[in-house]
Amino acid sequence: MNKVFKLVALSTLIAAASGCTSYNISQPAAPIDSQVKADLKADVAVGEAISGQSSVNVLFGVFKFGGDSQFADGVTYGGGTGGGLGMLDPVSAVKSAAAYKAVTASGADLIVAPRYEVSEENYFVFKKVSVTVKGNKGNIRSIK
């Protein structure tokens, strides 16, 4: 019995003394700052006022349903909307759908000075996000 007690005590001492160890090796990094310059100038014809509207329903902050299936790709909204959340950010997707509707309905190439009106009705479990975009019709005449 004495040998078993000594063995258990020694095992406990070794386990307590060794413990768990984790290592973290940091690699210093510097941001890559690159700039692309294109000395191109577009001649844009500005036309009448245009607008587009879209909305989506969000359940539990994750599941989107009832929204549009066509979007304007490559549109940057600025101001940090989205925050890198991608699919979890319904506002960016609804803005993109509203921009698509405005451009295709008017036959424009782009929206000049777009203004987005975002409305969120939040009921804790359920949320409805509606966006209306207003701006002027822009058609590219030439690129030099």
N, C-alpha and C positions, 0 to 999 in steps of 0.2 A: 504494500500500500504506500509505503514511504517513497519507493522508486517511482510509482505512478504519479504521486503528488509532485515530486521533483521534476519529472518530465513535463507535466502540465504547466508548472510554474515557469520552467525554462522556455517552453513554447510560447507562453503568454508574453514573457519578457522579450523574446525575439520578435514576435509579431508587433508588439507595442513600440519597440525601438526602431523597427524598419519602416513601418507605416506605408503610406502611398505617396508617390512622388510624381509630379507632373512637370513637364518641361515646356517652356514657351520660348521659341527662338524668333525674335523679331527681325524682319528684313527691312532696313530703311528704304523708303520709296519716295520718289518725287513724281508729281503729276506730269503727264505728258501734255505739253501745251503746244498745239499745232494750229496753224492758221492757214486757211485755204483762201486764196484770192482769185477772183475771176473778174477781169476788167471788162465785163459785159454790162451793157445798159439796155434795159427793156423800155420800149415805147408802149405805154399802156393807155388805152382810151378809156376814160372814166365815164360811165353812163348813169342811168337812173338808179334809184334806191331799190335794193333787193333784200329779201329776208327769208329765213328758213326756221322751222321749229321741229324739235324732237323731244321725246320723253322716254323714260324707262322706269320700271318698278323694281325695287330691290328688297329682297326678303332676307332678314337676319344680317344685313350688311354685306352679303356675299353673293347670293343668287339673284342674277338679273333676269327679268322676263318682261315680255311685252314691248321691247324696244325695236329699233330699226335694225336692218341687216346690211345696210350699205353705208359706208363711211368715207370721208375724205382723208386719205393717207398723207402723212408727212406734214401735217399742220402743227405748228408750235404755238402754244397758247401763252407761254411765259408766266411769270408770277408764281412758279412752283406748284401749279396745279398738277395733281397726280402724285407728286412726291415719290416717284419710283414704285408705286404700288401696282402699276400695270392693270391687270384684270380686276383688281379690287377697287379701282377708282371709276365709279360710274359717270362722273361729271365729264371727264375727258372724252369718253366714248360718245356721250350725248352731244357734246360740242361738235365733235367730228361728224356725227350724223346730221346735225342741223346745218353745218357748213356744206356738206354734200348736197342736201336738199336745196339750199339757196343757190348754189352754183349750177346744178343741173336744171333746175326749173327756169332759170333766167338765161341759160346759154353762155354764162360768163366763164372766163378762164380763171379768175380769182376774185376774191372779195376785197375791195379797197376800204381800208379803215373799218374792219369789223368790230362790232360791239356785241358782247355776249351778255344776255340777261339770264341769270341762273336762278331757278326757284327750286327749293327743296322743301318738301312736306315730310317731316320726320315724325313717325308714330312709334318710335323705339324699335319695334320688330319689323315694321314695314316702312319703306321710304319711297317717295315718288320724286324723281329728279326731272325737271323740265328746263329746256334751254331754247331761247330764241336768239338768233343772230340777225343783226341788221348791219347793212353797209351799202356800198355802191358797187355796181357791176363794173368789172374790169376786164377788158379784152386786150390781149397782147397783139400789137400791130407788127412789131419787129424787135429783134434782138441784135444788137451791134456789139 
